[in-house]
Amino acid sequence: MSEAKIFKVGSTRVVRVGPQVANFILDTIKAGHLEASGDEKMKTRTTIDLIDLKDYNLPIFDESGIPNRIHSPEGYDHEHTRVWSRHIASYDAFVFLSAQRNWGIPAELKNAIDYLFHEWKGKPAMIISYGGHGGTQSAAQIKTVLGAIGMQVVEKMVNMSFPSPELVGKAFKGEVLGLDAKSDTGPWAEHRSEIAAVFWNHMVTEMLVEN
């Protein structure tokens, strides 16, 4: 069993809070605000990396081939796709973190998913969404898309609503939200045990270890 390397930020907006949210979740998982049992040995073997779509600058899908018929990076036309393919192929599982735009998936996240097929297929996936209404519509759509490319999607999703108009205003401006995985009173503190439980118990233990 190789190490699990997991995490994906699904927004590339110029003004964004996705990296703040990702680091909050990353710290929450690593700190293990656990009522989760999880597999202790697996925890020591799990490496969690951040994949920020903004680092890849993928254009709107521009490959001539159909991804589900391409089985190696060399089968793609463009170097940006080959780089993306190799990187995603090296991971064992994914947490998809996404905001919601007009009740749907951010275009850049859908585009990044659609570039590949076999690099995703069969791998466990967990979905976390956030927004004024928790991003539930986006999360449901992501679940459908990931199922279509053959990923093992964890049934339980984590949907985090901004708790106040003030925080919504800060998010729109890309300001510091004050997220703290160690705080019992900060924004989204109530989601920490849920995030850890779904990650360790459902995705890592049930899908990576048992399979």
C-alpha positions as CSV (number, residue, x, y, z in Angstrom):
1,M,0.0,0.0,0.0
2,S,1.5,3.3,-1.0
3,E,1.1,6.5,0.9
4,A,-2.1,8.4,0.5
5,K,-1.6,11.9,-0.7
6,I,-4.7,13.9,-0.6
7,F,-6.2,17.4,-1.2
8,K,-7.6,19.6,-3.9
9,V,-8.5,23.3,-3.9
10,G,-11.2,23.8,-6.6
11,S,-11.1,27.6,-7.1
12,T,-8.7,29.9,-9.0
13,R,-10.5,33.2,-8.5
14,V,-8.3,36.2,-8.1
15,V,-10.1,37.1,-4.9
16,R,-10.6,33.8,-3.0
17,V,-10.6,32.2,0.4
18,G,-10.1,28.6,-0.8
19,P,-6.5,28.3,0.5
20,Q,-7.6,29.5,3.9
21,V,-10.4,26.9,4.0
22,A,-8.0,24.2,2.7
23,N,-5.5,24.9,5.4
24,F,-8.2,24.8,8.1
25,I,-9.3,21.4,6.9
26,L,-5.7,20.2,6.5
27,D,-4.9,21.3,10.1
28,T,-8.1,19.7,11.4
29,I,-7.3,16.4,9.8
30,K,-3.7,16.4,10.9
31,A,-4.6,17.5,14.5
32,G,-7.1,14.7,14.6
33,H,-10.0,16.4,16.3
34,L,-11.2,12.8,16.4
35,E,-14.1,11.0,17.7
36,A,-12.9,9.0,14.7
37,S,-11.3,5.7,15.4
38,G,-9.5,5.4,12.1
39,D,-6.6,3.0,11.5
40,E,-3.7,4.2,13.6
41,K,-1.0,2.6,11.4
42,M,-2.6,4.2,8.4
43,K,-2.5,7.6,10.0
44,T,1.3,7.4,10.2
45,R,1.5,6.4,6.6
46,T,-0.8,9.0,5.2
47,T,0.8,12.1,3.6
48,I,-1.6,14.9,3.0
49,D,-0.6,17.3,0.2
50,L,-2.4,20.4,-1.2
51,I,-3.2,20.6,-4.9
52,D,-4.1,24.1,-5.9
53,L,-5.6,24.4,-9.3
54,K,-4.2,27.9,-9.7
55,D,-0.7,26.3,-9.8
56,Y,-1.6,24.5,-13.0
57,N,-3.2,27.2,-15.1
58,L,-5.1,24.7,-17.2
59,P,-6.9,26.2,-20.2
60,I,-10.4,25.3,-21.2
61,F,-10.1,21.6,-22.3
62,D,-8.0,21.6,-25.5
63,E,-7.1,18.0,-26.1
64,S,-8.1,16.2,-29.3
65,G,-8.4,12.8,-27.7
66,I,-11.1,11.4,-25.5
67,P,-9.7,11.0,-21.9
68,N,-11.2,7.6,-21.2
69,R,-9.3,6.3,-24.2
70,I,-6.0,7.6,-23.1
71,H,-4.0,5.4,-20.7
72,S,-0.7,7.3,-20.3
73,P,0.6,10.9,-20.2
74,E,2.2,10.4,-23.5
75,G,-1.2,10.0,-25.1
76,Y,-2.1,13.7,-24.5
77,D,-1.4,16.5,-27.0
78,H,-0.2,19.2,-24.6
79,E,2.5,19.4,-21.9
80,H,0.1,21.0,-19.4
81,T,-2.1,18.0,-19.6
82,R,0.8,15.6,-19.3
83,V,2.0,17.4,-16.2
84,W,-1.5,17.3,-14.7
85,S,-1.9,13.6,-15.6
86,R,1.4,12.6,-13.9
87,H,0.6,14.5,-10.8
88,I,-2.9,13.2,-10.4
89,A,-1.8,9.6,-11.2
90,S,0.7,9.7,-8.3
91,Y,-2.1,10.2,-5.7
92,D,-4.1,7.4,-4.0
93,A,-7.2,9.4,-2.9
94,F,-8.6,12.9,-3.0
95,V,-10.5,15.4,-0.9
96,F,-12.4,17.7,-3.3
97,L,-12.8,21.1,-1.7
98,S,-15.2,23.4,-3.5
99,A,-17.1,26.7,-3.3
100,Q,-20.4,27.1,-5.1
101,R,-21.1,29.4,-8.0
102,N,-24.7,30.1,-9.1
103,W,-25.8,26.8,-7.5
104,G,-23.1,24.9,-9.3
105,I,-19.5,23.6,-9.6
106,P,-16.8,26.2,-10.3
107,A,-16.0,26.0,-13.9
108,E,-12.2,25.5,-13.3
109,L,-12.8,22.5,-11.1
110,K,-15.1,20.8,-13.6
111,N,-12.6,21.5,-16.4
112,A,-9.7,20.1,-14.3
113,I,-11.7,16.9,-13.7
114,D,-12.7,16.5,-17.3
115,Y,-9.1,16.6,-18.6
116,L,-8.5,13.1,-17.2
117,F,-10.2,9.8,-16.7
118,H,-8.0,6.8,-15.8
119,E,-5.9,8.9,-13.4
120,W,-9.1,9.4,-11.3
121,K,-10.8,6.0,-11.8
122,G,-11.2,3.7,-8.9
123,K,-9.7,6.1,-6.3
124,P,-11.5,7.2,-3.1
125,A,-12.9,10.7,-3.0
126,M,-14.4,12.8,-0.2
127,I,-16.3,16.1,-0.9
128,I,-16.2,19.2,1.2
129,S,-18.1,22.3,0.2
130,Y,-18.6,25.8,1.6
131,G,-20.5,28.9,1.0
132,G,-23.5,31.0,2.0
133,H,-25.7,27.9,1.8
134,G,-23.0,25.4,2.5
135,G,-22.4,24.6,-1.2
136,T,-24.8,21.7,-1.1
137,Q,-25.8,22.0,-4.8
138,S,-22.2,22.1,-5.9
139,A,-21.3,19.2,-3.7
140,A,-24.2,17.1,-5.2
141,Q,-23.0,17.9,-8.7
142,I,-19.4,17.0,-7.9
143,K,-20.6,13.7,-6.5
144,T,-22.4,12.9,-9.8
145,V,-19.4,13.8,-11.9
146,L,-17.0,11.8,-9.8
147,G,-19.3,8.8,-9.9
148,A,-19.3,9.1,-13.7
149,I,-15.5,8.8,-13.9
150,G,-15.5,5.8,-11.7
151,M,-14.3,7.2,-8.4
152,Q,-15.3,5.7,-5.0
153,V,-17.2,8.6,-3.6
154,V,-17.7,8.7,0.2
155,E,-21.5,8.9,0.8
156,K,-21.2,11.4,3.6
157,M,-20.3,14.9,2.5
158,V,-19.3,17.9,4.6
159,N,-21.2,21.2,3.8
160,M,-20.0,24.3,5.7
161,S,-22.2,27.4,5.7
162,F,-20.7,30.8,6.5
163,P,-22.1,31.5,10.0
164,S,-22.6,35.2,9.7
165,P,-23.1,38.0,7.1
166,E,-19.9,39.5,8.4
167,L,-17.9,36.3,7.4
168,V,-19.7,36.3,4.0
169,G,-18.5,39.8,3.4
170,K,-15.0,38.9,4.3
171,A,-15.1,35.9,2.0
172,F,-16.3,38.0,-0.9
173,K,-13.3,40.3,-0.4
174,G,-10.8,37.5,0.1
175,E,-10.0,38.7,3.6
176,V,-8.8,36.7,6.6
177,L,-11.6,34.6,8.0
178,G,-10.0,33.7,11.3
179,L,-10.3,29.9,10.7
180,D,-8.4,28.0,13.4
181,A,-8.4,24.2,13.7
182,K,-7.4,24.5,17.4
183,S,-10.2,26.8,18.4
184,D,-13.5,25.5,19.9
185,T,-15.3,28.8,19.2
186,G,-14.0,29.9,15.8
187,P,-15.8,29.7,12.5
188,W,-16.7,26.1,11.5
189,A,-15.3,24.7,14.8
190,E,-18.4,22.5,14.9
191,H,-17.4,20.7,11.7
192,R,-13.9,19.6,12.9
193,S,-14.9,16.2,14.3
194,E,-17.2,15.6,11.3
195,I,-14.3,16.3,8.9
196,A,-11.9,14.1,10.7
197,A,-14.4,11.2,11.1
198,V,-15.4,11.2,7.4
199,F,-11.7,11.4,6.3
200,W,-10.2,8.8,8.6
201,N,-13.1,6.4,9.2
202,H,-14.9,6.5,5.9
203,M,-12.3,7.3,3.2
204,V,-9.0,6.2,4.6
205,T,-10.0,3.2,6.7
206,E,-12.9,1.8,4.7
207,M,-11.7,2.6,1.2
208,L,-7.9,2.7,1.3
209,V,-7.1,0.2,4.0
210,E,-9.9,-2.3,3.5
211,N,-9.7,-2.3,-0.3
